[in-house]
Amino acid sequence: MQHTVIPTRPHSGLGIASFIISLTAGAGLVIVFGIAGVLESQSGGMDEESAGAVVLGLFMLLAAMAQVLALGLGIAALVQTGRVKLFGVLGTVFSSTGLIGTVLIVLLGALLES
């Protein structure tokens, strides 16, 4: 009996990196927005000049930049030839969803503040 080996294409390393970075950055954004929401809901709200607010803002910017990096890696994984594109698609979708959500939440906060 002869066995035939079916050649498989490897997953894209860029796609896997995009997927992992987008999930990590997305979880970071959820945590940052959750902490900011809890701090804002306390009596008196959160002082925008405090060190805690600055640190939260920096973490939000870091997570947003990580989402941009994940989006770039995901797009790069989609244009690679001879690779499975599953993780590239997932990384691109998750990072673009995280970026759009972040922009919408920031715009909503700016509109409610004015």
C-alpha positions in Angstrom: 0.0 0.0 0.0 1.4 3.3 -1.0 0.8 6.5 1.0 0.8 9.8 -0.7 1.9 12.8 1.2 -0.3 15.9 0.7 1.9 19.0 0.8 0.7 21.6 3.1 1.4 25.3 3.1 2.9 26.8 6.2 1.1 29.6 8.1 2.5 33.0 7.6 4.8 34.2 10.5 3.7 37.7 9.8 0.0 36.7 10.2 0.7 34.9 13.4 2.5 37.9 14.8 -0.3 40.2 13.6 -2.9 38.0 15.3 -1.0 37.8 18.6 -0.3 41.6 18.7 -3.9 42.5 17.8 -5.3 40.3 20.6 -2.8 41.6 23.1 -3.4 45.2 22.2 -7.1 44.7 22.1 -7.1 43.2 25.6 -4.9 46.2 26.7 -7.4 48.7 25.3 -10.3 47.0 27.0 -8.4 47.1 30.4 -7.4 50.7 29.9 -10.9 51.9 29.0 -12.3 49.8 31.9 -9.9 51.4 34.4 -10.6 54.9 33.0 -14.4 54.2 33.3 -14.1 53.1 36.9 -11.9 56.1 37.8 -14.3 58.5 36.1 -17.4 57.0 37.7 -16.0 57.7 41.2 -17.2 60.8 43.0 -15.5 63.9 41.6 -14.3 62.0 38.5 -10.7 61.7 37.3 -8.4 64.7 37.3 -7.1 65.0 33.7 -3.8 66.4 35.0 -3.1 63.6 37.4 -0.3 61.1 36.9 -2.8 58.3 36.7 -4.6 59.9 33.8 -1.3 60.5 32.0 -0.3 56.9 32.4 -3.6 55.7 31.2 -3.3 57.9 28.1 0.1 56.7 27.4 -1.0 53.1 27.6 -3.9 53.8 25.3 -1.5 55.4 22.8 0.8 52.4 23.1 -2.0 49.9 22.5 -3.3 52.0 19.6 0.2 52.0 18.0 0.4 48.2 18.6 -2.9 47.9 16.7 -1.5 49.9 13.8 1.6 47.6 13.8 -0.7 44.5 13.8 -2.7 45.9 10.9 0.4 46.5 8.9 1.7 43.0 9.6 -1.7 41.5 8.8 -1.8 43.2 5.4 1.8 42.1 4.7 0.7 38.5 5.6 -2.2 38.8 3.1 0.1 39.6 0.2 2.6 36.8 0.9 2.4 34.0 -1.6 2.5 30.3 -0.8 1.3 30.8 2.8 -1.9 30.1 4.7 -3.6 33.5 5.2 -5.9 32.6 8.1 -3.9 34.4 10.8 -3.3 37.4 8.5 -7.0 37.8 8.0 -7.8 37.4 11.7 -5.0 39.9 12.7 -6.2 42.4 10.1 -9.8 42.2 11.2 -9.1 42.3 14.9 -6.7 45.2 14.7 -8.9 47.3 12.4 -11.9 46.6 14.6 -9.8 47.7 17.7 -8.6 50.8 15.9 -12.1 51.8 14.8 -13.5 51.1 18.2 -10.8 53.2 19.9 -11.4 56.1 17.5 -15.2 56.0 18.1 -14.8 55.9 21.9 -12.3 58.8 21.9 -14.7 60.8 19.6 -17.6 60.0 21.8 -15.7 61.1 24.9 -14.7 64.4 23.1 -18.3 65.0 22.1 -19.7 64.3 25.6 -17.1 66.6 27.2 -17.9 69.6 25.1 
